[in-house]
Amino acid sequence: MNNGEVRQRQETIARELDKIMRRQQHLEATNERLQEKAIDIRHSLTDLDLTDAQYQQLKLANEEDVTLKDFVAVCLSVCLSCLLAPQLYLELDRLSINHVNNIFKISNY
């Protein structure tokens, strides 16, 4: 390899390294913006409690018009209602059993 070829090869490598460095800087800047957005989203996803009226209104709304926070709140409400329904039935059963027990206690006196 002569000096001209070596110099040309070094210039090619230098250009490729420069291109890689610029891409790396771009990716780091993009990553930083994405991390900031993730933090903003995490902070916005607090206080997800919905009233029945809010839930109904959001359920009827076009999904594309609903904010991420409201979308998550609706999904959370659906999940919670699926979990809480059996608990409510069990609580009603417990109250009924206690009521019957109290009636028997009173009648046994």
ROPATI-9539 format. One record per atom (N, C-alpha, C): residue in one letter; x, y, z. Coordinates in nm, 3 decimals, decimal comma. Atoms other than C-alpha are relative to their C-alpha. Example, Ala and Ser with C-alpha at 12.3 -4.5 7.8 and 13.67 -1.06 7.14 Angstrom:
<atoms>
ATOM	aa	xx	yy	zz
ATOM	A	0,089	-0,119	0,000
ATOM	A	1,230	-0,450	0,780
ATOM	A	0,090	0,120	0,000
ATOM	S	-0,082	-0,119	-0,006
ATOM	S	1,367	-0,106	0,714
ATOM	S	-0,077	0,109	0,073
</atoms>
This chain:
<atoms>
ATOM	aa	xx	yy	zz
ATOM	M	0,084	-0,117	0,000
ATOM	M	0,000	0,000	0,000
ATOM	M	0,089	0,124	0,000
ATOM	N	-0,082	-0,121	0,004
ATOM	N	0,143	0,337	-0,094
ATOM	N	-0,060	0,108	0,091
ATOM	N	0,041	-0,108	-0,090
ATOM	N	0,114	0,662	0,102
ATOM	N	-0,136	0,058	-0,037
ATOM	G	0,128	-0,055	0,045
ATOM	G	-0,178	0,785	-0,108
ATOM	G	-0,116	-0,089	0,041
ATOM	E	0,105	0,094	-0,040
ATOM	E	-0,379	0,472	-0,040
ATOM	E	-0,020	0,001	0,151
ATOM	V	0,008	-0,004	-0,146
ATOM	V	-0,299	0,484	0,330
ATOM	V	-0,074	0,126	0,045
ATOM	R	0,066	-0,126	-0,037
ATOM	R	-0,402	0,849	0,353
ATOM	R	-0,149	-0,005	-0,035
ATOM	Q	0,140	0,011	0,041
ATOM	Q	-0,724	0,777	0,161
ATOM	Q	-0,077	-0,091	0,097
ATOM	R	0,062	0,093	-0,095
ATOM	R	-0,801	0,484	0,392
ATOM	R	-0,022	0,070	0,136
ATOM	Q	0,012	-0,072	-0,127
ATOM	Q	-0,737	0,703	0,700
ATOM	Q	-0,111	0,105	-0,007
ATOM	E	0,107	-0,099	0,016
ATOM	E	-0,968	0,974	0,565
ATOM	E	-0,137	-0,067	0,001
ATOM	T	0,127	0,075	0,000
ATOM	T	-1,240	0,717	0,501
ATOM	T	-0,037	-0,042	0,142
ATOM	I	0,024	0,040	-0,139
ATOM	I	-1,203	0,584	0,855
ATOM	I	-0,039	0,121	0,084
ATOM	A	0,032	-0,122	-0,075
ATOM	A	-1,208	0,940	0,994
ATOM	A	-0,143	0,045	-0,030
ATOM	R	0,138	-0,038	0,035
ATOM	R	-1,532	1,017	0,803
ATOM	R	-0,101	-0,095	0,065
ATOM	E	0,089	0,098	-0,060
ATOM	E	-1,691	0,694	0,925
ATOM	E	-0,010	0,021	0,151
ATOM	L	0,002	-0,027	-0,144
ATOM	L	-1,590	0,770	1,285
ATOM	L	-0,079	0,127	0,031
ATOM	D	0,074	-0,124	-0,019
ATOM	D	-1,727	1,123	1,253
ATOM	D	-0,150	-0,026	-0,013
ATOM	K	0,140	0,035	0,021
ATOM	K	-2,053	0,984	1,119
ATOM	K	-0,055	-0,077	0,120
ATOM	I	0,040	0,078	-0,117
ATOM	I	-2,071	0,733	1,407
ATOM	I	-0,015	0,090	0,122
ATOM	M	0,006	-0,091	-0,114
ATOM	M	-2,000	1,007	1,663
ATOM	M	-0,125	0,090	-0,006
ATOM	R	0,120	-0,085	0,015
ATOM	R	-2,274	1,233	1,523
ATOM	R	-0,126	-0,082	0,029
ATOM	R	0,115	0,087	-0,025
ATOM	R	-2,520	0,941	1,529
ATOM	R	-0,013	-0,030	0,150
ATOM	Q	0,001	0,027	-0,144
ATOM	Q	-2,421	0,860	1,888
ATOM	Q	-0,054	0,121	0,077
ATOM	Q	0,049	-0,121	-0,066
ATOM	Q	-2,480	1,221	1,994
ATOM	Q	-0,150	0,018	-0,021
ATOM	H	0,142	-0,009	0,030
ATOM	H	-2,818	1,220	1,821
ATOM	H	-0,079	-0,100	0,086
ATOM	L	0,068	0,102	-0,080
ATOM	L	-2,916	0,895	1,996
ATOM	L	-0,002	0,037	0,148
ATOM	E	-0,004	-0,041	-0,141
ATOM	E	-2,806	1,030	2,335
ATOM	E	-0,100	0,112	0,027
ATOM	A	0,097	-0,109	-0,016
ATOM	A	-3,015	1,346	2,284
ATOM	A	-0,142	-0,055	-0,005
ATOM	T	0,132	0,062	0,010
ATOM	T	-3,314	1,136	2,179
ATOM	T	-0,033	-0,076	0,128
ATOM	N	0,018	0,076	-0,123
ATOM	N	-3,269	0,911	2,481
ATOM	N	-0,034	0,093	0,116
ATOM	E	0,026	-0,096	-0,108
ATOM	E	-3,261	1,210	2,714
ATOM	E	-0,143	0,055	-0,009
ATOM	R	0,137	-0,049	0,017
ATOM	R	-3,585	1,349	2,565
ATOM	R	-0,102	-0,107	0,037
ATOM	L	0,093	0,109	-0,033
ATOM	L	-3,754	1,009	2,597
ATOM	L	-0,006	-0,025	0,150
ATOM	Q	0,000	0,018	-0,145
ATOM	Q	-3,647	0,976	2,960
ATOM	Q	-0,079	0,111	0,068
ATOM	E	0,077	-0,112	-0,057
ATOM	E	-3,789	1,322	3,036
ATOM	E	-0,149	-0,021	-0,022
ATOM	K	0,141	0,028	0,028
ATOM	K	-4,117	1,225	2,867
ATOM	K	-0,052	-0,110	0,092
ATOM	A	0,041	0,110	-0,088
ATOM	A	-4,129	0,903	3,069
ATOM	A	-0,026	0,051	0,142
ATOM	I	0,018	-0,058	-0,134
ATOM	I	-4,088	1,101	3,391
ATOM	I	-0,129	0,083	0,003
ATOM	D	0,123	-0,080	0,007
ATOM	D	-4,364	1,342	3,282
ATOM	D	-0,123	-0,089	0,001
ATOM	I	0,113	0,092	0,006
ATOM	I	-4,596	1,052	3,202
ATOM	I	-0,021	-0,065	0,136
ATOM	R	0,010	0,062	-0,132
ATOM	R	-4,518	0,883	3,533
ATOM	R	-0,066	0,095	0,099
ATOM	H	0,059	-0,098	-0,091
ATOM	H	-4,605	1,204	3,718
ATOM	H	-0,147	0,026	-0,034
ATOM	S	0,138	-0,027	0,039
ATOM	S	-4,925	1,251	3,518
ATOM	S	-0,093	-0,116	0,034
ATOM	L	0,083	0,117	-0,028
ATOM	L	-5,046	0,900	3,603
ATOM	L	-0,025	-0,018	0,149
ATOM	T	0,039	0,005	-0,140
ATOM	T	-5,135	0,986	3,958
ATOM	T	-0,146	0,044	0,009
ATOM	D	0,140	-0,037	-0,021
ATOM	D	-5,485	1,035	4,097
ATOM	D	-0,087	-0,050	-0,116
ATOM	L	0,074	0,061	0,109
ATOM	L	-5,655	0,793	3,861
ATOM	L	-0,143	-0,040	0,037
ATOM	D	0,136	0,032	-0,042
ATOM	D	-5,980	0,767	4,056
ATOM	D	-0,100	0,072	-0,088
ATOM	L	0,106	-0,058	0,083
ATOM	L	-6,290	0,825	3,845
ATOM	L	-0,134	-0,014	0,071
ATOM	T	0,138	0,015	-0,045
ATOM	T	-6,645	0,897	3,948
ATOM	T	-0,073	-0,082	-0,105
ATOM	D	0,078	0,076	0,097
ATOM	D	-6,916	0,691	3,781
ATOM	D	-0,031	0,084	-0,123
ATOM	A	0,033	-0,089	0,112
ATOM	A	-7,009	0,992	3,568
ATOM	A	0,122	0,019	-0,090
ATOM	Q	-0,122	-0,015	0,080
ATOM	Q	-6,648	1,047	3,458
ATOM	Q	0,029	-0,128	-0,078
ATOM	Y	-0,025	0,128	0,066
ATOM	Y	-6,613	0,677	3,380
ATOM	Y	-0,091	-0,016	-0,122
ATOM	Q	0,095	0,013	0,111
ATOM	Q	-6,928	0,675	3,167
ATOM	Q	0,034	0,095	-0,114
ATOM	Q	-0,035	-0,100	0,102
ATOM	Q	-6,824	0,992	2,985
ATOM	Q	0,123	-0,045	-0,079
ATOM	L	-0,122	0,043	0,069
ATOM	L	-6,478	0,855	2,907
ATOM	L	-0,023	-0,127	-0,081
ATOM	K	0,029	0,123	0,074
ATOM	K	-6,615	0,516	2,801
ATOM	K	-0,068	0,031	-0,133
ATOM	L	0,072	-0,038	0,121
ATOM	L	-6,838	0,691	2,546
ATOM	L	0,085	0,082	-0,096
ATOM	A	-0,085	-0,087	0,082
ATOM	A	-6,560	0,917	2,418
ATOM	A	0,078	-0,083	-0,102
ATOM	N	-0,084	0,062	0,102
ATOM	N	-6,364	0,837	2,105
ATOM	N	0,138	-0,025	0,059
ATOM	E	-0,127	0,038	-0,063
ATOM	E	-6,048	0,654	2,211
ATOM	E	0,115	0,092	-0,041
ATOM	E	-0,108	-0,089	0,046
ATOM	E	-5,830	0,887	2,003
ATOM	E	-0,005	0,138	0,065
ATOM	D	0,016	-0,131	-0,063
ATOM	D	-5,968	1,192	2,186
ATOM	D	0,030	-0,003	0,150
ATOM	V	-0,021	0,016	-0,144
ATOM	V	-5,895	1,054	2,535
ATOM	V	0,150	0,011	0,030
ATOM	T	-0,140	-0,012	-0,039
ATOM	T	-5,572	1,149	2,710
ATOM	T	0,051	-0,133	0,052
ATOM	L	-0,060	0,123	-0,051
ATOM	L	-5,330	0,878	2,817
ATOM	L	-0,043	-0,024	0,144
ATOM	K	0,039	0,012	-0,141
ATOM	K	-5,412	0,949	3,181
ATOM	K	-0,143	-0,052	0,011
ATOM	D	0,139	0,044	-0,005
ATOM	D	-5,786	0,910	3,119
ATOM	D	-0,016	-0,143	-0,051
ATOM	F	0,004	0,137	0,053
ATOM	F	-5,732	0,595	2,912
ATOM	F	0,044	-0,100	0,106
ATOM	V	-0,050	0,088	-0,106
ATOM	V	-5,528	0,439	3,193
ATOM	V	-0,101	-0,005	0,114
ATOM	A	0,099	-0,004	-0,109
ATOM	A	-5,788	0,551	3,449
ATOM	A	-0,119	-0,090	-0,033
ATOM	V	0,112	0,085	0,040
ATOM	V	-6,065	0,377	3,252
ATOM	V	0,041	-0,147	0,010
ATOM	C	-0,048	0,139	-0,007
ATOM	C	-5,860	0,057	3,217
ATOM	C	0,015	-0,044	0,146
ATOM	L	-0,016	0,031	-0,142
ATOM	L	-5,777	0,069	3,588
ATOM	L	-0,137	-0,021	0,067
ATOM	S	0,135	0,013	-0,057
ATOM	S	-6,145	0,119	3,676
ATOM	S	-0,062	-0,134	-0,038
ATOM	V	0,054	0,128	0,045
ATOM	V	-6,241	-0,184	3,469
ATOM	V	0,064	-0,113	0,080
ATOM	C	-0,071	0,104	-0,075
ATOM	C	-5,974	-0,398	3,637
ATOM	C	-0,042	-0,002	0,145
ATOM	L	0,038	-0,007	-0,141
ATOM	L	-6,064	-0,277	3,984
ATOM	L	-0,142	-0,049	0,022
ATOM	S	0,139	0,046	-0,018
ATOM	S	-6,435	-0,338	3,932
ATOM	S	-0,007	-0,151	-0,011
ATOM	C	-0,004	0,147	0,011
ATOM	C	-6,356	-0,696	3,824
ATOM	C	0,053	-0,062	0,130
ATOM	L	-0,055	0,052	-0,125
ATOM	L	-6,156	-0,742	4,143
ATOM	L	-0,089	0,028	0,119
ATOM	L	0,081	-0,040	-0,115
ATOM	L	-6,393	-0,560	4,375
ATOM	L	-0,138	-0,065	0,003
ATOM	A	0,135	0,060	0,004
ATOM	A	-6,719	-0,722	4,260
ATOM	A	-0,008	-0,125	0,087
ATOM	P	0,009	0,117	-0,088
ATOM	P	-6,647	-1,060	4,421
ATOM	P	0,017	0,037	0,147
ATOM	Q	-0,019	-0,043	-0,138
ATOM	Q	-6,528	-0,882	4,735
ATOM	Q	-0,130	0,057	0,056
ATOM	L	0,127	-0,056	-0,046
ATOM	L	-6,857	-0,693	4,756
ATOM	L	-0,102	-0,110	0,028
ATOM	Y	0,092	0,112	-0,024
ATOM	Y	-7,057	-1,015	4,722
ATOM	Y	0,038	-0,074	0,128
ATOM	L	-0,043	0,066	-0,123
ATOM	L	-6,848	-1,176	4,995
ATOM	L	-0,035	0,083	0,123
ATOM	E	0,033	-0,088	-0,113
ATOM	E	-6,901	-0,875	5,220
ATOM	E	-0,151	-0,004	0,028
ATOM	L	0,145	0,011	-0,019
ATOM	L	-7,277	-0,892	5,161
ATOM	L	-0,036	-0,134	0,064
ATOM	D	0,024	0,131	-0,062
ATOM	D	-7,274	-1,263	5,242
ATOM	D	0,036	0,001	0,148
ATOM	R	-0,045	-0,007	-0,140
ATOM	R	-7,079	-1,195	5,561
ATOM	R	-0,100	0,079	0,084
ATOM	L	0,099	-0,081	-0,073
ATOM	L	-7,325	-0,923	5,664
ATOM	L	-0,130	-0,077	0,019
ATOM	S	0,123	0,079	-0,011
ATOM	S	-7,620	-1,152	5,593
ATOM	S	0,015	-0,108	0,105
ATOM	I	-0,025	0,105	-0,099
ATOM	I	-7,467	-1,433	5,798
ATOM	I	0,003	0,059	0,140
ATOM	N	-0,004	-0,066	-0,131
ATOM	N	-7,395	-1,194	6,085
ATOM	N	-0,139	0,041	0,044
ATOM	H	0,137	-0,041	-0,032
ATOM	H	-7,751	-1,063	6,067
ATOM	H	-0,081	-0,121	0,047
ATOM	V	0,073	0,122	-0,039
ATOM	V	-7,894	-1,417	6,081
ATOM	V	0,050	-0,049	0,135
ATOM	N	-0,056	0,041	-0,131
ATOM	N	-7,659	-1,504	6,369
ATOM	N	-0,054	0,088	0,112
ATOM	N	0,053	-0,092	-0,102
ATOM	N	-7,775	-1,195	6,558
ATOM	N	-0,146	-0,030	0,029
ATOM	I	0,142	0,033	-0,020
ATOM	I	-8,139	-1,293	6,505
ATOM	I	-0,011	-0,126	0,087
ATOM	F	0,003	0,122	-0,082
ATOM	F	-8,070	-1,642	6,644
ATOM	F	0,045	0,025	0,142
ATOM	K	-0,046	-0,032	-0,135
ATOM	K	-7,882	-1,498	6,940
ATOM	K	-0,112	0,065	0,079
ATOM	I	0,109	-0,071	-0,067
ATOM	I	-8,175	-1,270	7,021
ATOM	I	-0,113	-0,097	0,033
ATOM	S	0,111	0,092	-0,022
ATOM	S	-8,431	-1,548	6,983
ATOM	S	0,035	-0,107	0,103
ATOM	N	-0,043	0,102	-0,097
ATOM	N	-8,226	-1,783	7,208
ATOM	N	0,000	0,054	0,143
ATOM	Y	-0,001	-0,056	-0,136
ATOM	Y	-8,239	-1,544	7,506
ATOM	Y	-0,129	-0,019	0,068
</atoms>
